[in-house]
């Protein structure tokens, strides 16, 4: 069985997108933006990403302990339900967060920063 992450480190670009959304006052913390990005990826890009094979381009962004994302284990349970083959739900979570932040960043670059509800 593969060993799962105990910390989630965002990529440099994903972290920049998260910081931009915090600076816009839509979120208080980059960790909250990362969770939003995971949900965004699942809702809007589920068929585009395989979290098992997604390559995070670098580890130049913020680093978070798993407890700050999933203190009650519900995130791991959700990801194991959506991806029953996984034994590494937090590796999947990192992939989905970075992918979602990348997609949000592309959309912001293309359309500008509108209300958060526009991403839903």
C-alpha positions as CSV (number, residue, x, y, z in Angstrom):
1,X,0.0,0.0,0.0
2,X,1.3,3.4,-0.9
3,X,2.0,5.9,1.8
4,X,-0.2,9.0,1.8
5,X,0.7,12.6,2.5
6,X,0.8,14.1,6.0
7,X,1.2,17.6,4.6
8,X,-0.2,19.2,1.5
9,X,2.1,21.6,-0.4
10,X,0.6,23.7,-3.1
11,X,2.5,24.5,-6.3
12,X,3.9,28.0,-6.7
13,X,1.2,29.1,-9.2
14,X,-1.6,27.5,-7.3
15,X,-0.5,29.4,-4.2
16,X,-0.4,32.7,-6.1
17,X,-4.0,32.1,-7.2
18,X,-5.0,31.3,-3.6
19,X,-3.3,34.5,-2.4
20,X,-5.0,36.6,-5.0
21,X,-8.4,35.3,-3.9
22,X,-7.5,36.1,-0.2
23,X,-6.3,39.6,-1.3
24,X,-9.7,40.1,-3.0
25,X,-11.4,39.5,0.4
26,X,-13.4,36.6,-0.9
27,X,-11.7,34.3,1.5
28,X,-9.8,34.8,4.8
29,X,-7.2,32.1,4.3
30,X,-5.3,30.4,1.5
31,X,-6.2,27.0,3.0
32,X,-9.9,27.8,2.6
33,X,-9.3,28.8,-1.0
34,X,-7.6,25.4,-1.6
35,X,-10.6,23.6,-0.2
36,X,-12.8,25.6,-2.5
37,X,-10.6,24.8,-5.4
38,X,-10.9,21.1,-4.6
39,X,-14.7,21.4,-4.7
40,X,-14.5,23.5,-7.9
41,X,-12.4,20.8,-9.6
42,X,-14.8,18.1,-8.5
43,X,-17.9,20.0,-9.6
44,X,-16.7,21.5,-12.9
45,X,-13.8,19.4,-14.1
46,X,-14.3,15.9,-12.7
47,X,-13.9,14.1,-16.0
48,X,-10.8,16.2,-16.9
49,X,-8.5,15.2,-14.1
50,X,-7.3,11.8,-12.9
51,X,-5.9,12.6,-9.4
52,X,-3.9,9.4,-9.5
53,X,-1.8,10.6,-12.4
54,X,-1.9,14.4,-12.2
55,X,1.6,15.8,-11.7
56,X,1.9,18.8,-9.5
57,X,4.5,20.9,-11.3
58,X,6.5,22.0,-8.2
59,X,6.3,22.3,-4.5
60,X,7.0,26.0,-4.2
61,X,3.7,27.0,-2.5
62,X,2.4,27.0,1.0
63,X,2.6,23.8,3.1
64,X,-0.4,22.6,5.3
65,X,-0.8,19.8,7.7
66,X,-3.6,17.4,6.8
67,X,-5.4,18.3,10.0
68,X,-6.0,21.8,8.7
69,X,-8.0,20.3,5.8
70,X,-9.5,17.2,7.3
71,X,-9.6,17.2,11.0
72,X,-12.7,14.9,11.1
73,X,-11.7,12.6,8.2
74,X,-14.7,13.5,6.1
75,X,-12.5,14.7,3.1
76,X,-10.7,11.4,3.0
77,X,-14.0,9.6,3.2
78,X,-15.4,11.7,0.3
79,X,-12.4,11.0,-1.9
80,X,-12.4,7.3,-1.1
81,X,-16.1,7.2,-2.1
82,X,-15.5,9.1,-5.4
83,X,-12.3,7.2,-6.1
84,X,-12.7,3.8,-4.6
85,X,-9.3,2.6,-5.9
86,X,-7.4,5.1,-3.9
87,X,-5.4,4.3,-0.8
88,X,-4.0,7.8,-0.8
89,X,-6.9,10.2,-0.5
90,X,-4.7,13.1,0.6
91,X,-2.5,12.8,-2.5
92,X,-5.7,13.0,-4.5
93,X,-6.7,16.0,-2.4
94,X,-3.5,17.8,-3.2
95,X,-3.9,17.0,-7.0
96,X,-7.5,18.3,-7.0
97,X,-6.5,21.4,-5.0
98,X,-3.7,22.3,-7.4
99,X,-5.7,21.5,-10.5
100,X,-8.7,23.5,-9.2
101,X,-6.5,26.5,-8.4
102,X,-4.9,26.3,-11.8
103,X,-8.3,26.3,-13.5
104,X,-9.5,29.2,-11.3
105,X,-6.3,31.1,-12.2
106,X,-6.9,30.5,-15.9
107,X,-10.5,31.6,-15.6
108,X,-9.5,34.8,-13.7
109,X,-6.9,35.6,-16.3
110,X,-9.4,35.1,-19.1
111,X,-12.5,36.7,-17.5
112,X,-11.3,38.8,-14.6
113,X,-12.2,38.3,-11.0
114,X,-15.9,38.4,-10.5
115,X,-18.0,37.2,-7.6
116,X,-17.3,33.8,-6.1
117,X,-20.8,32.7,-7.1
118,X,-19.7,33.0,-10.8
119,X,-17.4,30.0,-10.2
120,X,-20.3,27.9,-9.0
